[in-house]
Amino acid sequence: MTTSQETTLEWFGATTFRLRVRGVTVFLDTWLDKPDILPTLLAADDVTEADYIFISHAHFDHLPGADRIAIKTGAIVVANNEAINLMRNAGVPEHQLFPVQGGERIPLFTRKTRDDAAADLSLLAPGLPGAPRRPLDKLAALRVDIWPSLHCFMPEDHPQVIDTATVYKGSASPYSCTLDITFGMKHGLLKIGELMPPDKLTPGHKSFIKYVSDRERNVFSHCDGGQLMFNFVAGDKALLWTAHLGGYEGVLRDMQPKPDIAIMAIAGRANFNGRPFDGSAAEFAAKKVDWLGRPSQVIWCLHDEACIPPWRIDTEAATKAVEANGKTKILDLEHAKAVVLDI
């Protein structure tokens, strides 16, 4: 049994988590309602409590559900402008939309503090006329530091299962970059129903095609809008959530405070400073952990079963590479099972 003072984390597959910390309920991505071939562990429409929603980027397996959860719960959505515009068009009230692009620090408040401040204007921080007002900074339960990050690349051999030990070198073009991912999403992945022969479509493909065709219920974009990562700082502890295997060395190396726990995606070929990383995912993960100051715990994500290839990620090599530093241990989570964190 947990208490309201404990920090708990639940994983709902891919990069979606529910974090409860210091009386604040936070969703990290909101891909709860999956293609019907995959299990839905918690339906978005069944979420009754959320104070904040943080979105890593606007793709189909990260953003859907955020609009419905925000409208139902009054949660504040913190996301890049691509995602925010989609939320606005889906009917999320303007005062719940916080557009960010990395470099921001935002105080987070319990729902009671927000309600008390709405009833007592003396508890509100000064603000511009018409701008959303927030409680006084001293009333914050914790804060989040937001940093720019990078989406991973898909290995050019498109393996059925990605082994984090596999070494990749070079690229098809000296200009390989995130724009390739955007075009590949729009003109490739989201059109597989047109591009693949019907007899080659697996039940997973068919489930995926059905899911991405319903753009009214499943709100997302072919453009990620700019990958973000979030460092949650509670007192002298910090938890970093980064939802893809990529990043800028300088940002990761110079980040302060260093996270005690890092949630890290481990799928794909790493994106290092905007270019495909020469080496394995395991090697890049070890570098990333070193840049982050060797947090005591790392939690993998985006490595579980998918409905289209690659079907899954073999994390064994990445786990060995990261734990070789002698300080960091991998914490394996089970779907929808809360664990208590020391944050």
C-alpha positions as CSV (number, residue, x, y, z in Angstrom):
1,M,0.0,0.0,0.0
2,T,1.3,3.5,-0.9
3,T,0.7,6.8,0.9
4,S,0.0,10.3,-0.5
5,Q,3.6,11.2,0.5
6,E,5.2,8.4,-1.7
7,T,6.1,8.9,-5.3
8,T,4.7,6.2,-7.5
9,L,5.1,5.4,-11.2
10,E,2.9,3.3,-13.4
11,W,3.8,2.3,-17.0
12,F,1.0,1.8,-19.6
13,G,3.3,0.7,-22.4
14,A,5.5,2.5,-25.0
15,T,6.4,5.9,-23.3
16,T,3.2,6.5,-21.3
17,F,3.4,6.7,-17.6
18,R,1.4,8.0,-14.6
19,L,3.5,9.7,-12.0
20,R,2.2,10.7,-8.6
21,V,4.5,12.9,-6.7
22,R,3.9,15.3,-3.7
23,G,0.2,15.2,-4.2
24,V,0.4,16.0,-8.0
25,T,-0.8,13.5,-10.6
26,V,1.1,13.7,-13.9
27,F,0.7,11.9,-17.1
28,L,3.8,11.4,-19.3
29,D,2.4,11.0,-22.8
30,T,-1.2,9.7,-23.0
31,W,-1.1,6.8,-25.5
32,L,-3.5,4.7,-23.4
33,D,-6.1,3.7,-26.1
34,K,-4.0,1.5,-28.4
35,P,-4.8,-0.2,-31.7
36,D,-7.3,-3.0,-30.9
37,I,-4.7,-5.8,-31.3
38,L,-2.8,-4.4,-28.3
39,P,-4.1,-4.4,-24.8
40,T,-5.6,-1.2,-23.4
41,L,-4.5,-1.2,-19.7
42,L,-6.3,2.0,-18.8
43,A,-8.7,3.7,-21.2
44,A,-8.3,7.5,-21.6
45,D,-12.0,8.0,-21.0
46,D,-11.7,6.2,-17.7
47,V,-9.1,8.6,-16.3
48,T,-10.7,10.8,-13.7
49,E,-7.7,12.5,-12.1
50,A,-4.9,14.4,-13.8
51,D,-3.2,17.7,-12.8
52,Y,-0.7,17.9,-15.6
53,I,-0.1,16.2,-18.9
54,F,3.4,16.3,-20.4
55,I,3.8,15.4,-24.0
56,S,7.2,14.3,-25.5
57,H,6.0,15.0,-29.1
58,A,3.0,14.8,-31.4
59,H,3.3,11.4,-33.0
60,F,0.5,8.7,-33.0
61,D,2.0,6.7,-30.1
62,H,2.5,9.6,-27.7
63,L,-0.2,12.3,-28.0
64,P,-3.6,10.6,-28.6
65,G,-5.9,10.8,-25.5
66,A,-4.4,14.0,-24.2
67,D,-7.3,16.1,-25.4
68,R,-10.0,13.9,-23.8
69,I,-8.1,13.6,-20.5
70,A,-7.5,17.4,-20.4
71,I,-11.1,18.3,-21.1
72,K,-12.5,15.8,-18.6
73,T,-10.0,16.5,-15.7
74,G,-9.0,20.1,-16.3
75,A,-5.3,19.0,-16.5
76,I,-2.8,21.5,-17.9
77,V,-1.1,20.2,-21.1
78,V,2.6,21.1,-21.4
79,A,3.8,20.3,-24.9
80,N,5.4,21.7,-28.1
81,N,3.5,24.0,-30.4
82,E,2.5,21.3,-32.8
83,A,0.8,19.3,-30.1
84,I,-0.7,22.4,-28.5
85,N,-2.3,23.5,-31.7
86,L,-3.8,20.0,-32.1
87,M,-5.1,20.2,-28.5
88,R,-6.6,23.7,-29.2
89,N,-8.4,22.4,-32.3
90,A,-9.7,19.4,-30.3
91,G,-11.4,21.8,-27.8
92,V,-9.0,21.9,-24.9
93,P,-9.5,25.3,-23.2
94,E,-6.8,27.9,-23.8
95,H,-6.0,28.4,-20.1
96,Q,-5.0,24.7,-19.9
97,L,-2.5,24.9,-22.8
98,F,1.2,25.6,-22.0
99,P,3.3,25.7,-25.2
100,V,7.0,25.1,-24.7
101,Q,10.1,24.3,-26.8
102,G,12.8,23.6,-24.2
103,G,14.5,25.9,-21.8
104,E,11.5,26.5,-19.6
105,R,11.1,26.0,-15.8
106,I,7.6,25.6,-14.6
107,P,6.3,25.3,-11.0
108,L,3.8,22.5,-10.5
109,F,1.0,22.8,-8.0
110,T,-1.5,20.4,-6.3
111,R,-5.1,20.7,-7.4
112,K,-6.0,22.0,-3.9
113,T,-3.4,24.8,-4.3
114,R,-4.8,25.7,-7.7
115,D,-8.4,25.7,-6.4
116,D,-7.5,27.8,-3.3
117,A,-5.7,30.3,-5.5
118,A,-8.7,30.6,-7.8
119,A,-10.9,31.4,-4.8
120,D,-8.4,33.7,-3.2
121,L,-6.7,36.1,-5.6
122,S,-4.0,37.0,-3.0
123,L,-2.6,33.5,-3.6
124,L,-2.0,34.2,-7.3
125,A,1.2,35.4,-8.8
126,P,1.1,38.6,-10.8
127,G,0.4,38.2,-14.5
128,L,-0.6,40.0,-17.7
129,P,-4.3,40.8,-18.2
130,G,-5.9,37.8,-19.9
131,A,-3.0,35.5,-19.3
132,P,-3.4,32.3,-17.3
133,R,-2.6,33.0,-13.6
134,R,-0.8,30.6,-11.5
135,P,-0.4,30.3,-7.7
136,L,2.5,32.0,-6.0
137,D,5.8,30.2,-6.7
138,K,6.3,29.5,-3.0
139,L,3.2,27.3,-3.1
140,A,4.7,24.9,-5.7
141,A,4.9,21.2,-4.8
142,L,7.8,20.7,-7.3
143,R,9.0,22.0,-10.6
144,V,9.8,20.7,-14.1
145,D,12.8,21.7,-16.2
146,I,12.1,21.3,-20.0
147,W,14.9,20.6,-22.5
148,P,15.1,20.0,-26.2
149,S,15.8,16.5,-27.3
150,L,15.8,14.3,-30.5
151,H,13.7,11.6,-32.0
152,C,15.5,8.3,-32.8
153,F,16.0,7.0,-36.4
154,M,14.7,3.8,-37.8
155,P,17.5,1.4,-38.7
156,E,17.8,1.2,-42.5
157,D,17.4,-2.6,-42.5
158,H,14.0,-2.3,-40.7
159,P,14.5,-5.4,-38.5
160,Q,11.6,-7.4,-37.1
161,V,13.2,-7.2,-33.7
162,I,15.8,-4.5,-32.7
163,D,18.7,-5.8,-30.8
164,T,20.4,-3.0,-28.8
165,A,23.8,-4.8,-29.4
166,T,23.6,-4.2,-33.2
167,V,26.1,-1.7,-34.5
168,Y,25.1,0.7,-37.2
169,K,27.5,2.9,-39.1
170,G,27.1,5.5,-41.8
171,S,23.8,6.5,-43.4
172,A,22.1,6.6,-46.7
173,S,22.7,10.4,-46.9
174,P,25.0,12.9,-45.3
175,Y,21.8,14.9,-44.6
176,S,19.9,12.3,-42.7
177,C,17.9,14.1,-40.0
178,T,14.6,14.5,-38.3
179,L,13.0,15.7,-41.5
180,D,13.4,12.2,-42.8
181,I,11.3,11.0,-39.9
182,T,8.6,13.5,-40.7
183,F,8.4,12.6,-44.3
184,G,8.7,8.9,-43.5
185,M,5.8,9.2,-41.1
186,K,3.5,11.2,-43.5
187,H,4.3,9.4,-46.8
188,G,5.3,6.0,-45.5
189,L,4.1,4.7,-42.2
190,L,0.7,6.4,-42.2
191,K,0.1,5.2,-45.7
192,I,1.1,1.5,-45.4
193,G,-2.5,0.6,-46.2
194,E,-1.9,2.0,-49.7
195,L,1.7,1.0,-50.0
196,M,1.7,-2.6,-48.9
197,P,0.0,-5.4,-50.9
198,P,-3.1,-6.6,-49.0
199,D,-1.8,-10.2,-48.7
200,K,1.3,-8.8,-46.8
201,L,-0.7,-7.0,-44.2
202,T,-0.6,-8.8,-40.8
203,P,-3.4,-8.4,-38.2
204,G,-1.1,-5.9,-36.5
205,H,-0.9,-3.8,-39.7
206,K,-4.6,-3.9,-40.1
207,S,-5.2,-2.8,-36.5
208,F,-2.7,0.0,-37.0
209,I,-4.3,1.2,-40.2
210,K,-7.7,1.3,-38.5
211,Y,-6.3,3.2,-35.5
212,V,-4.5,6.0,-37.5
213,S,-7.4,6.4,-39.8
214,D,-9.6,7.8,-37.0
215,R,-7.9,11.2,-36.6
216,E,-10.9,12.7,-34.8
217,R,-10.6,10.3,-31.8
218,N,-6.9,9.7,-32.0
219,V,-5.4,13.2,-32.3
220,F,-1.8,13.3,-33.5
221,S,0.5,14.7,-36.2
222,H,3.0,13.2,-38.7
223,C,5.4,15.8,-37.5
224,D,6.8,15.4,-34.0
225,G,6.9,19.2,-33.5
226,G,10.2,19.1,-31.7
227,Q,11.2,16.4,-29.2
228,L,11.2,17.4,-25.6
229,M,12.4,15.8,-22.3
230,F,11.3,16.7,-18.8
231,N,13.3,16.8,-15.6
232,F,11.0,16.7,-12.5
233,V,12.7,18.3,-9.5
234,A,11.3,17.6,-6.1
235,G,13.5,19.0,-3.3
236,D,17.0,17.5,-3.7
237,K,15.8,14.7,-6.0
238,A,15.1,14.7,-9.8
239,L,13.5,12.3,-12.3
240,L,14.2,12.7,-16.0
241,W,11.8,11.4,-18.7
242,T,13.1,11.2,-22.2
243,A,10.9,9.4,-24.7
244,H,13.3,8.7,-27.6
245,L,16.8,7.4,-28.1
246,G,18.4,10.7,-29.0
247,G,19.7,13.9,-27.6
248,Y,22.2,16.7,-27.7
249,E,25.4,15.9,-25.8
250,G,25.8,19.4,-24.4
251,V,22.2,19.5,-23.1
252,L,22.5,16.1,-21.4
253,R,26.0,16.7,-20.1
254,D,25.4,20.1,-18.7
255,M,21.9,19.5,-17.2
256,Q,21.5,20.6,-13.7
257,P,20.3,19.1,-11.4
258,K,21.4,15.6,-12.5
259,P,18.6,13.1,-12.3
260,D,18.5,10.4,-9.7
261,I,16.2,8.4,-11.9
262,A,16.0,8.5,-15.7
263,I,13.2,7.0,-17.7
264,M,14.8,6.4,-21.2
265,A,13.4,5.1,-24.5
266,I,15.7,2.4,-26.0
267,A,14.1,1.8,-29.4
268,G,15.7,2.5,-32.8
269,R,19.0,3.9,-34.0
270,A,20.2,6.7,-31.7
271,N,20.1,10.3,-32.9
272,F,23.3,12.0,-31.7
273,N,23.3,15.8,-32.1
274,G,21.0,15.5,-35.1
275,R,22.9,12.7,-36.9
276,P,22.6,8.9,-36.9
277,F,24.9,7.6,-34.2
278,D,27.7,5.3,-35.3
279,G,27.5,2.4,-32.9
280,S,24.9,0.4,-31.1
281,A,21.9,1.6,-29.0
282,A,23.6,0.0,-26.0
283,E,26.7,2.2,-26.6
284,F,24.6,5.3,-26.9
285,A,22.5,4.5,-23.9
286,A,25.7,4.1,-21.8
287,K,27.0,7.5,-23.1
288,K,23.7,9.1,-22.3
289,V,23.7,7.8,-18.8
290,D,27.3,9.0,-18.3
291,W,26.4,12.5,-19.5
292,L,23.5,12.5,-17.0
293,G,25.8,11.8,-14.1
294,R,25.1,8.1,-13.8
295,P,21.7,8.2,-12.1
296,S,21.1,5.4,-9.6
297,Q,18.2,3.9,-11.6
298,V,17.3,3.8,-15.3
299,I,13.8,2.7,-16.5
300,W,13.6,1.5,-20.1
301,C,10.5,2.4,-22.2
302,L,9.4,2.1,-25.8
303,H,10.7,-1.5,-25.9
304,D,7.5,-3.5,-25.4
305,E,5.3,-5.2,-28.0
306,A,4.2,-3.2,-31.0
307,C,1.5,-3.8,-33.6
308,I,3.9,-3.2,-36.5
309,P,7.6,-4.1,-37.0
310,P,9.9,-3.8,-35.2
311,W,7.8,-6.0,-32.9
312,R,9.9,-5.4,-29.8
313,I,13.4,-4.3,-28.6
314,D,15.9,-6.7,-27.0
315,T,17.3,-4.6,-24.2
316,E,19.9,-7.1,-22.8
317,A,22.9,-5.4,-24.3
318,A,21.8,-1.9,-23.2
319,T,21.2,-3.1,-19.7
320,K,24.7,-4.6,-19.5
321,A,26.3,-1.5,-21.0
322,V,24.6,0.9,-18.6
323,E,25.1,-1.2,-15.5
324,A,28.8,-1.6,-16.3
325,N,29.4,1.8,-14.7
326,G,28.9,0.2,-11.3
327,K,26.5,2.9,-10.1
328,T,23.4,2.6,-12.3
329,K,20.8,-0.2,-12.0
330,I,18.0,-1.0,-14.4
331,L,14.5,-1.0,-12.8
332,D,12.2,-3.2,-14.8
333,L,8.5,-2.3,-14.7
334,E,5.4,-4.4,-15.3
335,H,2.5,-2.8,-17.2
336,A,0.0,-1.0,-15.0
337,K,1.7,-1.9,-11.7
338,A,2.7,1.0,-9.5
339,V,6.2,1.1,-8.1
340,V,7.4,3.4,-5.3
341,L,10.3,5.7,-6.3
342,D,12.8,7.4,-4.0
343,I,12.0,10.9,-5.3
